């Protein structure tokens, strides 16, 4: 059997990081950040919220794709991917502030001072809380501006900077908010902002109804990006970059004073095919079994022989004796009732084994989500 793999969604997903880019962004680009979803609770009800129904408003915690009830499980997942840091998100982590602070402390204690922790929130919290987050070990915070109103966040941005937390803004680039977003660039002057991250507005299962109401369509058939979002973000980025270089804005020709912060634009393709794939590749490299192969897309492939537990030992012994395959390349999955083995071996024995034999592709996540199964013989049709 010949297996062909899907090509990547894009050959060029993102630019190389630059020196003034937020550390959290650099590590996300490497795929080395654990994503800690602390709670689905959030009281703002933004119409573009991309959360799925099973997470929205749910009091659930996830470490990457793994549901967790304790921080011991979170730390276990971080170790499984050799994480260099964690991004804490939601919902809004401040809807469960004490739990969030506990999580920061546990991660800092488990992985030490070089483990980079950043957090997202839309709440302009009380200034004294900044010290609590700093003492817990938070390195970076990203504020989602409600109604694009920067003024209500001025004090908390300053408070975070005062205690050593790098502070910035992260918002979606809404195509129908062009005037507001250009005005926002000016309003951020003089505030304690190190970076402004613009995310391409995404149309997802969780928000497509609202996005349709606002008249947004997909920019193309490959990504989830809303039409016009990318073009606007590039204009905004060009303005900030031109100002930093002291050259005319390429769109209106004006020369402006530097803004004092870095602007990064993160595309939908980058998040889906870049960050996620990089994280999958990293976890796959850390957890791959001897019988598995890691693909360029960050999935794991292998062969299987389906059999009941009572005959599994006989099958394992017979396969090892007939193929000369060492036992470490064979694994019996009791839950799925199948022997896992190298795909090449499964292909070789598919015609002679009196059991269903198949090619399997899974995500290298905790639950090992099965993406593809292709049977290599006709035994399954006879059972």
LOTOR-487175 format. One record per atom (N, C-alpha, C, O, CB): residue in one letter; x, y negated, z. Coordinates in steps of 0.02 Angstrom, whole numbers, plus 50000, padded with zeros to 5 digits. Glycine has a CB too. Example, Ala and Ser with C-alpha at 12.3 -4.5 7.8 and 13.67 -1.06 7.14 Angstrom:
<sites>
A506605028450390
A506155022550390
A506605016550390
A507125016650423
A505655022450452
S506425011250354
S506845005350357
S506454999850394
S506704994350402
S507045003050286
</sites>
This chain:
<sites>
X500425006050000
X500005000050000
X500444993850000
X500934993450037
X499535000050061
X500264989049959
X500624982649958
X500204977349993
X499624976449977
X500784980549886
X500514973850041
X500154968750079
X500384961950056
X500984960550058
X500254969650155
X499924957750036
X500104950850018
X499844946150072
X499284946950096
X499804948949947
X500244941250091
X500074936650144
X499814930150116
X500004928050061
X500664935450190
X499374927050155
X499084920650134
X499624915250134
X500024914950180
X498504918650181
X499634910950084
X500104905350085
X499894900250137
X499304900050155
X500154902050015
X500354896350161
X500204891150209
X499744886050176
X499734885350115
X500844887850235
X499354882550218
X498864877650192
X499214871750159
X498924868550115
X498424875150248
X499824870250179
X500194864550151
X500934865950157
X501164868650207
X499994857950186
X501304863950106
X502024864950109
X502364859850153
X502864861350185
X502324864750039
X502084853750156
X502364848450198
X501824846450248
X501324843450228
X502614842350156
X501914848150309
X501394847150359
X501494840850399
X501014837550416
X501354853050405
X502114839150415
X502244833350456
X502954830950444
X503374834650419
X502124834850530
X503074824750461
X503744821950457
X504144824150517
X503874826150569
X503714814350453
X504804823950511
X505244825550568
X505144820350622
X505024814450608
X505984825750546
X505194822350686
X505104817550740
X505644812250739
X506194813250714
X505104821150808
X505464806450765
X505944800850769
X506094799350841
X505764801850887
X505664794650733
X506614795250852
X506884794350919
X506384791150968
X506404792651027
X507494790150916
X505944786750943
X505484783450989
X504794786750992
X504324783851019
X505394776250968
X504744792750966
X504124796550970
X504034799351040
X504524801051073
X504104802150917
X503404799951062
X503264802651128
X503524809751133
X503464813751087
X502514802451144
X503824811451191
X504104818151201
X503564823451195
X503704828851169
X504434818551270
X502964821951218
X502424826751211
X502284828651139
X502144834351123
X501794824051243
X502334823651094
X502224824851022
X502784829250993
X502654833750954
X502184818250983
X503394827851013
X503964831650988
X503894838951007
X504014843350965
X504624828751015
X503714840251069
X503654847251091
X503044850651060
X503074856651045
X503604847551167
X502494847051050
X501924849951016
X502104851950945
X501904857250921
X501334845051015
X502494847750912
X502724849250845
X503134855650843
X503104859450794
X503124843450816
X503514856850895
X503914862950900
X503484869050917
X503714874750912
X504454862050953
X502864867950937
X502434873450957
X502604876051025
X502424881651043
X502464878950907
X502974872051065
X503224874551129
X502824872151189
X503024873351247
X503944872551137
X502264868751177
X501854866351233
X501264870951246
X500884872651200
X501604859251218
X501184872851308
X500584876251330
X500004871351329
X500084865651351
X500674879351402
X499434873351303
X498834869151304
X498404871351363
X498114876851362
X498434869651237
X498364867151415
X497974868851474
X497324864951473
X497304858951485
X498374867151539
X496784868451458
X496104865651457
X495834866351528
X495654871851549
X495644869251404
X495804860851564
X495654861151635
X494914861551650
X494714864751699
X495954855151671
X494504858251610
X493774858451618
X493444855651555
X493734851451521
X493554854351681
X492844857951541
X492464855251485
X492044849251504
X491714846251461
X492014860551456
X492044847451568
X491644841851592
X491894835151565
X492494833851567
X491634841751669
X491434831051541
X491594824251518
X490944820551513
X490464823051483
X491984824351449
X490904814551542
X490264811051544
X490174805751490
X489694801951492
X490174807851611
X490634805451440
X490584800151390
X490184802051329
X489894797651297
X491274798151369
X490144808451312
X489724810751256
X489904807451189
X489464805251152
X488994809451272
X490544807051173
X490754804151109
X490464808251051
X490494814451053
X491534803851105
X490204804951001
X489864808550947
X490354812450903
X490144816950866
X489464803850904
X491004810850906
X491494814450866
X491854819950905
X492324822950880
X492004809550838
X491634821250966
X491964826351007
X491974833050969
X491454835450948
X491594827251075
X492574836050960
X492634842150921
X492524848550960
X492554854050932
X493304842350888
X492394848051026
X492344854051067
X491784858651044
X491244856351024
X492244852151139
X491904865051047
X491394869951031
X490894870451088
X491034868251144
X491704876951017
X490314873151074
X489784873451124
X489974877651185
X489744876251240
X489154876251093
X490394882751175
X490574886951232
X491054883651280
X491154886051336
X490874893451207
X491364877951259
X491814874351305
X491514867751328
X491684865351382
X492474873051271
X491084864851289
X490814858251306
X490414858551370
X489944862551376
X490384855551248
X490594854451418
X490264853851483
X490344860051527
X490054860451581
X489534852351474
X490734864951504
X490814871151543
X491364870351595
X491884867251581
X490974877051496
X491254872951654
X491764872851706
X492214878951698
X492234883451740
X491434872751777
X492584878951643
X493034884451626
X493734881751616
X493824876051596
X492784888151563
X494234886051628
X494924884151618
X495234889051568
X495114895051571
X495324884151685
X495624886251521
X495964890351472
X496704888351470
X496864882451474
X495644889551402
X497134893151463
X497844892051448
X497944894551377
X497934900551365
X498324895651500
X498054889951330
X498004891551259
X497324894651246
X496814891551262
X498584896451237
X497294900551217
X496644903651204
X496414908351260
X495894911551254
X496664907551139
X496794908751313
X496664913551367
X496224910651422
X496424905651452
X497324916051396
X495644913451436
X495244911151493
X495614912751558
X495884918251566
X494544914551493
X495634907851603
X496004908751666
X495574906651725
X495184901951721
X496654904651666
X495644910251779
X495294908451841
X495794906051894
X495584903151944
X494894914351868
X496434907351884
X496944905251932
X497534902151895
X497624903351835
X497174911151976
X497924898151931
X498524895251901
X499084900451893
X499554899351855
X498774889351942
X499034905951929
X499514911451917
X499444914051845
X499934915651813
X499394917251967
X498824914351821
X498704916551752
X498954911351702
X499214913051650
X497954918051741
X498864905051720
X499114899651677
X499874900151669
X500144899751614
X498914892751705
X500204901051725
X500934901651725
X501154907851686
X501664907651651
X501214901851797
X500784913251693
X500944919351656
X500904918051580
X501324920451543
X500454925051675
X500394914251558
X500334912651487
X500894908051464
X501154908851409
X499654909351474
X501084903351507
X501644898951490
X502284902851480
X502684901451435
X501734893551544
X502394907751523
X502994911951517
X502954916251454
X503464917451422
X503074916451579
X502354918451435
X502264922751377
X502454919351312
X502634922651263
X501544925251373
X502424912551312
X502604908951251
X503254905051259
X503434901051215
X502054904251231
X503604906151315
X504224902451329
X504114894951323
X504494891351291
X504784904551281
X503574892551355
X503384885551350
X503914880951379
X504224882451430
X502724884351386
X504014875251346
X504464870051371
X504074864451405
X504364859751432
X504894867251315
X503414864851402
X502994859751432
X502264861651427
X502094867051403
X503114852951398
X501834857151450
X501114858351448
X500744851951433
X500944846551457
X500874861451514
X500214852451394
X499764846851382
X499094848451415
X498784853451400
X499664845551306
X498884844151461
X498274845351500
X497704841451468
X497744835351460
X498374843251574
X497164844951452
X496624841951414
X495944844451439
X495904848051489
X496704843351340
X495414842651402
X494744844751420
X494284843751360
X494504844251303
X494494840851482
X493644842351374
X493354838251424
X493804832551445
X494174829651405
X493184842451482
X493744830951508
X494184825951537
X494454828651602
X494074829951649
X493804819151548
X495124829651606
X495424832551666
X495254828651730
X495254831551784
X496174832851658
X495114822251724
X494964818351784
X494264819651812
X494084817351866
X495034810951770
X493864823451775
X493224825651802
X493324831051855
X492864832751892
X492764828251746
X493934833651858
X494134838351910
X494844836451932
X495314840351923
X494094845851885
X494904830551960
X495554827451974
X495984831752020
X496574832752007
X495464820652003
X495704834152074
X496104838052123
X496364844452092
X496934846452104
X495674839652185
X495944847652052
X496154853752019
X496714852351969
X497184856251962
X495564857151984
X496654846651934
X497164844651887
X497824843351922
X498354845551898
X496944838451848
X497804839751977
X498414838352015
X498734844852040
X499344845652039
X498264833552074
X498314849452062
X498574855952084
X498924859552027
X499444862552037
X498004860352112
X498624859151966
X498934862451909
X499604859351891
X500074863051874
X498464861951849
X499654852751894
X500284849351879
X500814851551930
X501384853051911
X500204841651881
X500624851851993
X501104853852045
X501334861052035
X501934862452042
X500794853152114
X500874865452018
X501054872452009
X501524873351950
X502004877251953
X500424876752000
X501384869851895
X501814870351836
X502504867551850
X503004870351830
X501494866751777
X502514861851885
X503154858751902
X503564863351947
X504174864051938
X503054851851935
X503244866351996
X503584870852042
X503844877152006
X504384879552021
X503124872852099
X503454879651959
X503634885951925
X504194884951874
X504604889451865
X503024888851891
X504204879151840
X504654878351784
X505184872851792
X505624872151750
X504264876951723
X505144868951845
X505674864251859
X505604857451826
X505104856151792
X506314867151839
X506094853051837
X506044846051816
X506074844951741
X505854839751717
X506594842251847
X506334849651702
X506384848651630
X505754850751592
X505704849551532
X506974852551603
X505284853651627
X504654855751596
X504224849451588
X504034846351638
X504284861151640
X504064847651526
X503724841251512
X502964842151515
X502684846551482
X503924838551443
X502634837951555
X501914838451565
X501574831851544
X501734826551571
X501744840151638
X501114832351498
X500714826451480
X499974827951488
X499774833751489
X500874824151408
X499584822651494
X498864823451509
X498464818451468
X498684812851455
X498724822551584
X497864820451448
X497394816151413
X496814814251460
X496584818351500
X497124819651349
X496594808051455
X495994805951492
X495694799851459
X496044796051425
X496164804451566
X495054798851468
X494724792851444
X494514788251502
X494194783151491
X494114794651401
X494704790151562
X494484786551622
X495014781551645
X495574783551660
X494314791451679
X494854775051649
X495324770051676
X495314770551753
X494984766451786
X495144762851653
X495664775451779
X495604777251850
X495914772051896
X496274767551874
X495914783951863
X495784772751960
X496054768152010
X496814768452009
X497114773752002
X495794769952081
X497114762552016
X497844761952008
X498234766252057
X498774768652040
X498044754752016
X497974767252117
X498344771252166
X498394778652146
X498834782252170
X498024770752234
X497954780852101
X497984787852078
X498614789052036
X498844794752031
X497364789552038
X498874783752006
X499474784551965
X500044787552006
X500414791851982
X499694777751934
X500114785252067
X500634787852112
X500514795252127
X500994799052131
X500654783752177
X499884797252135
X499724804252148
X499944808652090
X500224814052100
X498974805152161
X499804806352029
X500004810251970
X500764810451962
X501044815651945
X499694807251906
X501094804851976
X501824804751971
X502134809352022
X502604813052006
X502084797651981
X501884809152084
X502154813452136
X502034820852121
X502444825152139
X501844811752204
X501484822352087
X501344829352068
X501824831752014
X501984837752011
X500614830052044
X502064827051972
X502544829051920
X502334827351849
X502624829951802
X502664836251925
X501824823051841
X501604821151774
X502114816651740
X502354811751771
X500914817651776
X502294818151678
X502794814251641
X502484809051595
X502764803751585
X503224818851601
X501904810751567
X501624806551513
X500864806851516
X500574812051531
X501884808851444
X500544801151500
X499814800851500
X499574797451437
X499884792651413
X499544797251562
X499024799951410
X498754797351347
X498024795451360
X497604799751376
X498814802651290
X497864789151352
X497194786651364
X496794786451299
X497034783951248
X497214779751397
X496184789151303
X495714788551248
X495284782451262
X494914782351312
X495274795151241
X495324777451220
X494974771151232
X494234771651215
X494044772851158
X495294765451192
X493824770751266
X493104770651253
X492914764051220
X493104758651244
X492714771651319
X492544764551166
X492324758651128
X492914754451103
X492844748551089
X491874754351170
X493504757551098
X494114754151075
X494264747851117
X494544743051092
X494054752251002
X494054748051180
X494154742451226
X494784743451267
X494784747151316
X493534741551273
X495334740151246
X495974741051279
X496014737351345
X496394739351390
X496544738851234
X495634731951353
X495694727651411
X495544731251476
X495854729851527
X495254721651404
X495064735851475
X494874739351537
X495414744351560
X495384746951615
X494214742951526
X495914745651516
X496444750351533
X497104746851551
X497594750151567
X496564755151476
X497104740151548
X497724736451558
X498044737951625
X498644739151629
X497604729051551
X497644737851678
X497924738851745
X498184745951756
X498714746851785
X497384737251798
X497814750851733
X498034757751744
X498644759451701
X499074763351722
X497464762651729
X498694756551641
X499294757451600
X499904754651636
X500434757851638
X499204753951532
X499824748651665
X500384745651701
X500564749751763
X501154750551779
X500204738551722
X500054752351797
X500174756351858
X500554762751841
X501004764751878
X499514758051893
X500384765851786
X500724772051766
X501454770651749
X501904774251770
X500374775251705
X501574765351712
X502264763451696
X502664761851758
X503254763551763
X502274757451649
X502354758751806
X502694756751867
X502964762751906
X503494762351937
X502224752651912
X502594768351904
X502794774251941
X503194779151897
X503334784751919
X502184777751971
X503354777151836
X503784781351794
X503434786051747
X503754790451718
X504234785251836
X502774785351739
X502404789451691
X502374785851624
X502124780251621
X501684791051718
X502624788951572
X502574785851506
X501844785651485
X501504790751487
X503014789651454
X501614779851464
X500894778951450
X500784776751379
X501154772651352
X500584773951498
X500264779551348
X500094777651280
X499354778451267
X498964780151311
X500494781751231
X499164777251204
X498474777751182
X498424783151129
X498864783751086
X498214770951155
X497904787251132
X497784792151079
X497034792151063
X496614793451106
X498014799251101
X496874790751000
X496184790050978
X496104792850907
X496594793250870
X495954782750980
X495494794850889
X495374796850820
X495344790650776
X495134785350798
X494724800950814
X495534791350713
X495514785850666
X494844786250629
X494774789950580
X496124786050615
X494364782350652
X493694782450624
X493664777950562
X493814771950566
X493164780150676
X493484780750504
X493514776850442
X493074770650442
X493214765850406
X493314781250384
X492534770650481
X492084764950482
X492264759850536
X491874755250550
X491364767250492
X492854760550566
X493064755950618
X493704752250598
X494124750650641
X493174759650684
X493794750850534
X494414747850510
X494564741150543
X495114740150568
X494384746950434
X494074736750545
X494194730150574
X494364730650648
X494804727150673
X493574725650564
X494014735150684
X494144736050755
X494844738750768
X495184736650815
X493624740850786
X495064743350725
X495714746450736
X496284741650721
X496794741650756
X495774752750693
X496214737650669
X496724732550656
X496744727350712
X497274724950731
X496604729150588
X496154725750738
X496124721050795
X496434724150857
X496744720650897
X495394719050809
X496354730750864
X496644734250922
X497404733550922
X497704732750976
X496444741650921
X497714733950864
X498444733150862
X498664726650895
X499154726550932
X498694733350789
X498294721350883
X498474714850912
X498324714750987
X498704711851026
X498094709250877
X497784717951007
X497594717951078
X498074722051121
X498134720951181
X496894720551086
X498424726751089
X498904730851127
X499564727251139
X499974729551179
X499034737351091
X499664721651106
X500274717751118
X500284715451191
X499794712951218
X500304711551070
X500854716451222
X500934714251291
X500684719151343
X500834718351402
X500574707951300
X500314724351323
X500104729451371
X500664734551380
X501114735051338
X499444732851347
X500624738251433
X501144743251449
X501024749651409
X500864754851437
X501154744851526
X501114749151344
X500974754651298
X501624756551262
X501924752351228
X500424752751246
X501834762751269
X502434765151234
X502274767951165
X502694767851120
X502784770351276
X501664770451157
X501494773551092
X500744773051080
X500344772651126
X501724780851090
X500574773251016
X499874773650994
X499844779550945
X500144779350892
X499634766950960
X499464784650964
X499384790550921
X498694790150888
X498184789650922
X499464797150961
X498684790450822
X498064790650785
X497974797650757
X498404800250721
X498054785450728
X497414800850773
X497264807450747
X496764806850690
X496284803050694
X496984812050802
X496884810450636
X496394810650582
X495734813150609
X495714818350642
X496644815050522
X495194809450597
X494544811550620
X494354818150589
X494374818850528
X494014806150605
X494174823050631
X494014829650606
X493274830950609
X492924828950656
X494394834950647
X493024834350558
X492324836650557
X492334844050574
X492594848150536
X491984835350487
X492044845750631
X492074852650657
X491364855350668
X490874851850658
X492474852850723
X491344861650688
X490694864650704
X490364860850761
X489744860250763
X490784872150723
X490764858350807
X490494854850865
X490224847950851
X489824845450891
X491004854350917
X490434844650796
X490214837750785
X489934836350715
X489774830650699
X490794833150797
X489864841450674
X489694840150603
X489024836650595
X488934832750548
X489684846650565
X488554838050640
X487894834750636
X487964827250645
X487684823350607
X487414837650687
X488334825250697
X488434818150710
X488834814850655
X488694809150635
X488794817250777
X489344818350629
X489754815550576
X489344814650512
X489444809950474
X490364819950563
X488894819250499
X488464818650440
X487994812650447
X487854809150399
X488054825050430
X487754811550508
X487314805850522
X487684799250508
X487384794450483
X487074806050594
X488334799150524
X488714793050513
X488964792450440
X489284787450422
X489304792850560
X488814797450400
X488984797050329
X489674799350311
X489924797750257
X488904790250306
X489994803250356
X490674805550342
X490654812250305
X490264816650321
X491074806250408
X491094812850256
X491184819050219
X491894821450227
X492334817650247
X491004818150144
X492014827850213
X492694830550215
X493114827350160
X492864826050105
X492684838250208
X493744826150175
X494194823050125
X494354827850069
X494464825750012
X494834820750159
X494374834450083
X494484839450032
X494234846150059
X493954846350113
X495234839950012
X494344851450021
X494094858050041
X494594862050082
X494454867650101
X493894861949980
X495184859050095
X495704862750131
X495714860950205
X495794865350247
X496384861250101
X495624854650221
X495674852450290
X494994850350318
X494504849850281
X496164846650297
X494974849150384
X494364846850417
X494354839250423
X493914836550457
X494294850050485
X494824835850392
X494874828650398
X494304825050364
X494084827050310
X495524826250370
X494054819650395
X493524815550367
X493814810950313
X494344808150322
X493164811450421
X493454810250258
X493684806050203
X493774798850228
X493344796050262
X493174806150145
X494344795950210
X494484789050228
X494894788250291
X495214783150301
X493864785350236
X494894793250334
X495254792750398
X496014792450386
X496354788250416
X495084798750443
X496264796750343
X496984796950330
X497224790450297
X497744787750316
X497154802850285
X496844787950249
X497044781750214
X497084775950263
X497554771950260
X496544780150158
X496594775450308
X496594769950356
X497184770650404
X497504765650421
X495934769850395
X497314776650427
X497864777750475
X498534775850444
X498954772950478
X497874785150497
X498624777350380
X499244775550346
X499324767950342
X499874765350351
X499274778650275
X498784764450330
X498804757050329
X499014754250397
X499424749650401
X498124754250308
X498724757050449
X498894754750516
X499624756250533
X499974752050562
X498424758050568
X499844762250515
X500534764150528
X501014759650488
X501534757650514
X500644771550510
X500834758250426
X501264753950385
X501334746950416
X501864743950414
X500974753350315
X500784744450445
X500814737750476
X501294737650535
X501714733150541
X500124735450498
X501244742650578
X501684742850637
X502404743850616
X502854740750644
X501464748550684
X502514748150566
X503194749450544
X503504743250511
X504084741550524
X503214755350495
X503104739850469
X503354733750436
X503534728450488
X504044725050481
X502834731050387
X503114727750539
X503244722850591
X503884724450629
X504264719950646
X502654722450640
X504014730850641
X504614732750678
X505244731450637
X505784730350665
X504584740150697
X505174731450569
X505744730250525
X505804722950504
X506304720850474
X505684734650463
X505294718950522
X505304711950504
X505194710650430
X505454705750403
X505954708950525
X504824715050398
X504684714350326
X503944713250315
X503544714450361
X504934720650287
X503744710950256
X503034709750243
X502614716150247
X502834721450226
X502944706450175
X502014715350274
X501534720850274
X501394722750201
X501224718350161
X500874718850312
X501444729250183
X501344731250113
X500634730250088
X500514730650028
X501534738450104
X500164728850133
X499474728150112
X499234720950109
X498814719250067
X499024732050159
X499494716550153
X499274709650149
X499854704650142
X499744698650136
X498874707850211
X500474707250143
X501054703050131
X501294698850188
X501794695250182
X500914698750075
X500944699050246
X501144694850302
X501714698050342
X501774704150346
X500544693650348
X502134693750371
X502664696050416
X502434694850487
X502264689250505
X503354692450402
X502434700150527
X502194699650596
X502744701350645
X503224704850628
X501584704250606
X502664698950706
X503134700650759
X503064708050777
X502514710750771
X503024696150821
X503594711350798
X503544718350817
X503004719450871
X502904715250915
X504224720950843
X502684725150867
X502134726650914
X502384729350980
X502044728751031
X501664731550883
X502974732350981
X503254734851043
X503054741951061
X503204744251116
X503044730351098
X502714745351015
X502544752351028
X502614756250962
X502614753350908
X501824753051056
X502684762850969
X502744767250910
X502054769750891
X501664771550934
X503224773150925
X501904769750826
X501264772350802
X501394778850764
X501794779050717
X500894767250757
X501054784150786
X501114790650753
X500424792550725
X499914791650759
X501374796150802
X500424795150664
X499814797550634
X499844805150630
X500324807950602
X499704794450564
X499354808550658
X499334815850660
X498754818250617
X498174816950632
X499254818450734
X498904821750563
X498394824050516
X498044830350541
X498294833850586
X498704825350448
X497464831750513
X497094837750530
X497494843950509
X497494849050545
X496414837850496
X497834843650452
X498244849250429
X498804850550478
X498954856350494
X498534847850359
X499114845250503
X499654845950552
X499414849550614
X499754853950640
X499944839150570
X498834847650639
X498584850850700
X498414858150688
X498564862450730
X497964847150726
X498094859650631
X497874866450619
X498424870950593
X498534876450619
X497304866450570
X498784868550542
X499294872750510
X499984871450536
X500454875150521
X499284871650435
X500064866150576
X500714864450603
X500784866350676
X501134871150693
X500844857150594
X500454862550718
X500504863750790
X500284870750809
X500634874350844
X500094858650829
X499694872750785
X499414879250804
X499844884950778
X499994889650815
X498704880050778
X500044884450715
X500454889750687
X501134890150722
X501384895650735
X500564888650611
X501424884450738
X502074884450773
X502004887750841
X502444891450862
X502334877350780
X501444886350875
X501344889350941
X501234896850934
X501494900750975
X500744886150976
X500864898950883
X500754906150872
X501424909550857
X501554915050882
X500264907250814
X501834906350814
X502484909250798
X502904910050861
X503244915150870
X502844904950746
X502884904950903
X503294905150965
X503054910751011
X503464914551038
X503264898451001
X502394911351019
X502144916651063
X502254923551032
X502404928451067
X501394915651076
X502184923850966
X502314930250932
X503034932450941
X503154938350954
X502154929650859
X503504927850934
X504214929550943
X504354931951013
X504784936151024
X504644923450926
X503994929051062
X504114930751132
X503794937351153
X504024940551201
X503874925151177
X503264939351119
X502874945151142
X502854950951092
X502524955951105
X502184943051159
X503184950251035
X503134955250982
X503364962151007
X503864962751042
X503544953150921
X502994967250987
X503164974151005
X503594977250950
X503594974650894
X502524978451017
X503954982650964
X504394985650914
X504054987750850
X504364987850797
X504744991550943
X503404989550854
X503054991950795
X502734986350754
X502424987750703
X502534996950815
X502784980150776
X502444974550744
X502914970450700
X503524970450709
X502114970150797
X502614966850652
X502984962150610
X502644955350616
X502024954850612
X503004964550535
X503034950050627
X502774943250632
X502794939950563
X503324939650532
X503184939150684
X502214937650539
X502184934450473
X502344927050479
X502384924250533
X501484935450442
X502434923750421
X502574916650419
X501984912550445
X502084906850466
X502744914550349
X501394915250444
X500804911750468
X500714912550544
X500234909850572
X500184914250432
X501164916250576
X501124917050649
X500654922550670
X500424922650727
X500904910650679
X500494927250625
X500084933050643
X500534939250649
X501094939250625
X499524934150591
X500274944350682
X500634950650690
X500284956050649
X499674956450649
X500664952750765
X500674960150614
X500384965550575
X500704972250596
X501284972550616
X500494964350499
X500304977350590
X500524984150608
X500014989150581
X499494987150555
X500614984950685
X500164995550588
X499705000750568
X499375003850628
X499625003250684
X500065006050527
X498815007350617
X498485010850672
X498245017750648
X498115018850589
X497885006750699
X498195022250696
X497855028650686
X497335029250741
X497505029350800
X498375034750688
X496715029650722
X496175029950771
X496115037050798
X496105041850760
X495505027550740
X496065037650865
X495975044150896
X495725043350967
X495845038250999
X496635048250894
X495385048250992
X495115048251060
X495685049451110
X496195052451093
X494555053551068
X495595047051172
X496125047851223
X496355054951234
X496945056251245
X495885044951287
X495875059751231
X496045066651247
X496505069951196
X496825074951211
X495425070751254
X496555067151136
X496995070051085
X497575065351069
X497985066851025
X496595071651022
X497615059651103
X498125054651086
X498835057251096
X499275055851056
X498025048451128
X498955061151150
X499625063651162
X499845068351107
X500425068251086
X499645067251229
X499385072451083
X499555077051029
X499735073250965
X500205074850930
X498975081851015
X499335068050951
X499465063950891
X500135060350898
X500525060150850
X498895058750881
X500265057550956
X500905053950966
X501495058550955
X501985056750922
X500925050851037
X501455064450984
X502005069250978
X502095071550905
X502655071850880
X501875075351023
X501545072950871
X501575075350803
X501865069950756
X502275071450713
X500885077550778
X501635063650765
X501885058150723
X502635057250733
X503005056250685
X501515051650738
X502855057450796
X503565056550811
X503975062250781
X504515060950754
X503665056150887
X503735068450787
X504115074150761
X504145074150685
X504665075650656
X503805080650786
X503585072450653
X503555072850580
X503925067050546
X504195067850491
X502835072850558
X503935061250578
X504235055350546
X504925053650574
X505305049850543
X503785049350554
X505095056450632
X505725054750664
X505705047850697
X506225045050715
X506285055050614
X505105045150705
X505025038550734
X505115038850809
X504775042750842
X504345035550716
X505565034750838
X505655034750911
X505005032850947
X504595029050920
X506215029850931
X504915035351007
X504295034151044
X504175026851058
X503595024751065
X504315037951109
X504705022851063
X504595015751078
X504245012051022
X504005006451031
X505265012351092
X504205015150963
X503845012050906
X503125014350902
X502775012850854
X504205013550841
X502895018050952
X502215020550954
X501875018151019
X502175018551072
X502195028350949
X501265015851013
X500905013351072
X500165015351066
X499845014151015
X500975005651078
X499905018351120
X499195020151119
X498795014951156
X498905013751216
X499085027151151
X498325011751121
X497875006751149
X497255010351174
X496825012451135
X497685001251096
X497195011051241
X496645014751270
X495975011251260
X495455014551254
X496765015851345
X495985004751259
X495355001051252
X495075001751181
X494475003051173
X495464993551268
X495495001051131
X495265001551062
X495315008651034
X495105010050978
X495674996851018
X495585013151074
X495635020251056
X496005021150990
X495735023850942
X494945023351052
X496635018850990
X497025019550928
X497765019350944
X497985016250993
X496845013950879
X498145022750903
X498875022550907
X499115016850862
X498915016450804
X499185029450886
X499535012550889
X499835007250849
X500545009550829
X500905012350870
X499855000450888
X500735008150767
X501375010450741
X501575005850683
X501165002050659
X501335017950719
X502195006250660
X502405001950604
X501955003050543
X501755008750529
X503135003250586
X501814997750507
X501374998150449
X501665002950396
X501295006750365
X501274991250418
X502325002750386
X502625007150336
X502505014550353
X502395018550308
X503375005850331
X502525016250417
X502395023150437
X501665024950427
X501515030450404
X502595024150511
X501225020250443
X500505021450432
X500355022750359
X499955027150342
X500095015450458
X500685019150315
X500595020150243
X500835027050222
X500525030550182
X500965014750203
X501415029150250
X501705035550231
X501275041450253
X501235046450217
X502405036250262
X500945041050310
X500575046750337
X499825046450323
X499465051050341
X500695047250412
X499595041050292
X498865040050284
X498535045650245
X497945047250257
X498735033450249
X498895048750199
X498595054050159
X498595060850193
X498245065350169
X498945054650095
X498965061650246
X499025068250277
X498745068650348
X498675074150375
X499745070150279
X498565062950378
X498295063050445
X497545063750444
X497195060350406
X498495056650483
X497285068350485
X496565069550487
X496225064750535
X495885066750582
X496425076950509
X496325058250522
X496035052950564
X496065046450525
X496475045750479
X496415052250633
X495645041650541
X495665035150507
X496335031550518
X496555030950575
X495085030750530
X496635029250465
X497275025550467
X497145018750434
X496815018350383
X497865029450431
X497425013350465
X497275006650440
X497845001850449
X498295002850490
X496655003950473
X497814996450411
X498244990550419
X497854985450461
X497264984150448
X498454987450349
X498194982550512
X497864977850557
X498274971450562
X498894971750564
X497754980950628
X497934965750564
X498244959250574
X497904955750632
X497284955250633
X498224954950509
X498294953350681
X498014950050739
X498364943450753
X498934942450731
X498054954650801
X498034939050789
X498364933250816
X498794935450876
X498594940050912
X497854927650837
X499374932350888
X499794934350944
X499574931051010
X499994929251051
X500524932550930
X498934930351019
X498664927151078
X498514932351132
X498584938351120
X498024923251061
X498314930051190
X498184934651246
X497664939951228
X497754945851244
X497954930751307
X497124937851195
X496594942651179
X496734946251113
X496354950751094
X495924939051175
X497274944351077
X497474947451014
X496864947950966
X496664953450946
X497764954451027
X496604942150949
X496024941850904
X496184945250838
X496674943550805
X495814934550892
X495764950050819
X495874953950759
X495614950050698
X495024948350695
X495534960850764
X496054948750651
X495874944950591
X495714949350532
X495234948050495
X496444940250572
X496104954750523
X496034958950465
X496114966250484
X496554967950524
X496534957050410
X495704970550455
X495814977850460
X495644980850392
X495084979950367
X495384981050518
X496124984450363
X496034987550298
X496204994950305
X496774996750322
X496484984150242
X495714999350292
X495835006550300
X496225009250241
X496085007550183
X495165010350308
X496705013550257
X497165016150206
X496975023150182
X497275025750135
X497875016450234
X496475026150214
X496235032750191
X495465032750197
X495155027850215
X496555038650233
X495175038350181
X494455038950180
X494165042350241
X493575043950242
X494235042650119
X494575043450292
X494345047150351
X493805043350388
X493355046450418
X494925048550397
X493835036750388
X493335032850426
X492635033950396
X492145033950433
X493525025250425
X492605034750330
X491955035750299
X491655042550316
X491055043650308
X492015035050223
X492065047050341
X491825053750357
X491635054450430
X491385059650451
X492345058950339
X491755049050472
X491615049650544
X490965046150560
X490755046050618
X492185046550586
</sites>
